[in-house]
Amino acid sequence: MRAAATKNGSAPLFYIGVIPSIWGVYIAQGVLGGLTFASLVRQSA
């Protein structure tokens, strides 16, 4: 897949689209995890 992408020159566009989406998933998971952790702490406190 990477070899085919580099042959037709769409690899930069592919990585530009994929990397921010991966970071967005990690950031969203971190925010959701922080919110759920805060709500659990509030409930137990």
C-alpha positions as CSV (number, residue, x, y, z in Angstrom):
1,M,0.0,0.0,0.0
2,R,2.8,2.4,0.9
3,A,4.8,1.4,-2.2
4,A,1.7,2.0,-4.5
5,A,1.1,5.4,-2.8
6,T,4.7,6.5,-3.3
7,K,4.6,5.5,-6.9
8,N,1.7,7.7,-7.9
9,G,2.8,10.5,-5.4
10,S,-0.3,10.5,-3.2
11,A,1.7,9.4,-0.1
12,P,2.1,13.0,1.3
13,L,-1.6,13.6,1.0
14,F,-2.3,10.2,2.6
15,Y,-0.1,10.9,5.6
16,I,-1.4,14.5,5.9
17,G,-4.9,13.0,6.2
18,V,-4.1,10.1,8.5
19,I,-1.8,11.6,11.1
20,P,-4.1,14.4,12.3
21,S,-7.0,11.9,12.5
22,I,-4.9,9.5,14.6
23,W,-3.9,12.4,16.9
24,G,-7.6,13.5,17.1
25,V,-8.5,10.0,18.2
26,Y,-5.9,10.0,21.0
27,I,-6.9,13.5,22.1
28,A,-10.6,12.6,22.1
29,Q,-9.8,9.4,24.2
30,G,-7.7,11.5,26.6
31,V,-10.5,14.1,27.1
32,L,-13.2,11.4,27.5
33,G,-10.9,9.5,29.9
34,G,-10.2,12.7,32.0
35,L,-13.9,13.5,32.1
36,T,-15.0,10.0,33.2
37,F,-12.2,9.9,35.8
38,A,-13.2,13.3,37.2
39,S,-16.9,12.2,37.4
40,L,-15.9,9.0,39.2
41,V,-13.8,11.0,41.7
42,R,-16.7,13.4,42.3
43,Q,-19.0,10.5,42.9
44,S,-16.7,8.7,45.3
45,A,-15.7,11.8,47.2
